[in-house]
Amino acid sequence: MASPGPATAGELLRIDPLELRFPFELKKQISCSMQLSNLGDDYIAFKVKTTSPKKYSVRPNTGVVSPRSTCDVVVTMQVQREAPPDMQCKDKFLVQSIIAPSGVTVKDITGDMFTKESGNKIEEVKLRVTYVAPPQPPSPVPEESEEGSPSRTSESENGDGHAGGFTRALRERIEPQENSIEAGDLISKLKEEKNTAIQQNQKIRQELDMMRREISKKREGFSFIIVIIVALIGIFLGYMMKS
């Protein structure tokens, strides 16, 4: 491997953008990209690091940018189950770049090349991560009639216009009243049935008392007749004995 060429003045790689913006959505994998541009005449090797390696996937995370060329890097955020407080993200990315030997390939890039012990001049650029709200779908535009005024047919049919809103409000007031009237009628009907049952019960009790009294009277009359018969028989027997 040839020795690295002299360092160029200024930045080795131009990185665009310097802030990774993710349209955050729960339970969805989201990606954004950045472009690394080599404006010089040297081969530039790069390595991308992050403070949350389990949360993000970087493709490619190492590579070589040829002179006067660019390289696109795609950063993918894995599926998130919870949103961070206030949609604030503290994750960071770091792009390290060095001047590589002429004709170097991706297979020749190792992690040791980006350490201080390697003796290479390492340029580091930090990138922030920002969560943004996903784009909202456009609101539907009401259709216009031939005269240019918005069509109200669908509104009246669906009850979405002013008349429909008034009808819904009126229905919401009437329905509870109807329900309360039905409940009152049902309660009155139950009370009437209860009173009728009580009256029938009292009538049955009165009839039972009358039957008991009649039976008692019959028993008393029967006993009196037996007493008279026994007395007559006694008188008759006494008379016969005297004779």
ChimeraX attribute file (.defattr): number of C-alpha atoms within 10 A of each C-alpha:
attribute: neighborCount
match mode: 1-to-1
recipient: residues
	/A:1	9
	/A:2	9
	/A:3	9
	/A:4	15
	/A:5	13
	/A:6	9
	/A:7	15
	/A:8	12
	/A:9	7
	/A:10	8
	/A:11	15
	/A:12	25
	/A:13	24
	/A:14	15
	/A:15	19
	/A:16	14
	/A:17	13
	/A:18	15
	/A:19	15
	/A:20	18
	/A:21	16
	/A:22	19
	/A:23	13
	/A:24	21
	/A:25	17
	/A:26	11
	/A:27	12
	/A:28	12
	/A:29	13
	/A:30	17
	/A:31	18
	/A:32	13
	/A:33	16
	/A:34	16
	/A:35	16
	/A:36	20
	/A:37	20
	/A:38	22
	/A:39	17
	/A:40	18
	/A:41	13
	/A:42	23
	/A:43	24
	/A:44	23
	/A:45	26
	/A:46	28
	/A:47	20
	/A:48	20
	/A:49	16
	/A:50	18
	/A:51	12
	/A:52	13
	/A:53	12
	/A:54	9
	/A:55	13
	/A:56	19
	/A:57	16
	/A:58	17
	/A:59	14
	/A:60	16
	/A:61	15
	/A:62	20
	/A:63	22
	/A:64	26
	/A:65	25
	/A:66	22
	/A:67	15
	/A:68	12
	/A:69	13
	/A:70	17
	/A:71	16
	/A:72	15
	/A:73	18
	/A:74	16
	/A:75	20
	/A:76	17
	/A:77	20
	/A:78	15
	/A:79	15
	/A:80	15
	/A:81	10
	/A:82	9
	/A:83	14
	/A:84	11
	/A:85	7
	/A:86	7
	/A:87	11
	/A:88	12
	/A:89	13
	/A:90	10
	/A:91	15
	/A:92	16
	/A:93	19
	/A:94	15
	/A:95	20
	/A:96	20
	/A:97	26
	/A:98	23
	/A:99	23
	/A:100	27
	/A:101	17
	/A:102	17
	/A:103	11
	/A:104	18
	/A:105	15
	/A:106	13
	/A:107	9
	/A:108	13
	/A:109	17
	/A:110	12
	/A:111	10
	/A:112	10
	/A:113	20
	/A:114	21
	/A:115	12
	/A:116	10
	/A:117	8
	/A:118	11
	/A:119	9
	/A:120	17
	/A:121	14
	/A:122	17
	/A:123	15
	/A:124	18
	/A:125	15
	/A:126	14
	/A:127	18
	/A:128	15
	/A:129	16
	/A:130	17
	/A:131	17
	/A:132	13
	/A:133	11
	/A:134	10
	/A:135	8
	/A:136	6
	/A:137	6
	/A:138	6
	/A:139	6
	/A:140	6
	/A:141	7
	/A:142	11
	/A:143	12
	/A:144	11
	/A:145	11
	/A:146	8
	/A:147	7
	/A:148	8
	/A:149	10
	/A:150	13
	/A:151	14
	/A:152	15
	/A:153	11
	/A:154	12
	/A:155	15
	/A:156	14
	/A:157	10
	/A:158	10
	/A:159	15
	/A:160	15
	/A:161	15
	/A:162	11
	/A:163	12
	/A:164	15
	/A:165	14
	/A:166	13
	/A:167	14
	/A:168	14
	/A:169	11
	/A:170	11
	/A:171	12
	/A:172	11
	/A:173	11
	/A:174	12
	/A:175	11
	/A:176	11
	/A:177	12
	/A:178	11
	/A:179	11
	/A:180	12
	/A:181	12
	/A:182	12
	/A:183	12
	/A:184	12
	/A:185	12
	/A:186	12
	/A:187	12
	/A:188	12
	/A:189	12
	/A:190	12
	/A:191	12
	/A:192	12
	/A:193	12
	/A:194	12
	/A:195	12
	/A:196	12
	/A:197	12
	/A:198	12
	/A:199	12
	/A:200	12
	/A:201	12
	/A:202	12
	/A:203	12
	/A:204	12
	/A:205	12
	/A:206	12
	/A:207	12
	/A:208	12
	/A:209	12
	/A:210	12
	/A:211	12
	/A:212	12
	/A:213	12
	/A:214	12
	/A:215	11
	/A:216	12
	/A:217	12
	/A:218	12
	/A:219	11
	/A:220	11
	/A:221	11
	/A:222	11
	/A:223	11
	/A:224	12
	/A:225	11
	/A:226	11
	/A:227	12
	/A:228	11
	/A:229	11
	/A:230	12
	/A:231	12
	/A:232	12
	/A:233	12
	/A:234	12
	/A:235	12
	/A:236	11
	/A:237	12
	/A:238	11
	/A:239	10
	/A:240	9
	/A:241	8
	/A:242	6
	/A:243	6
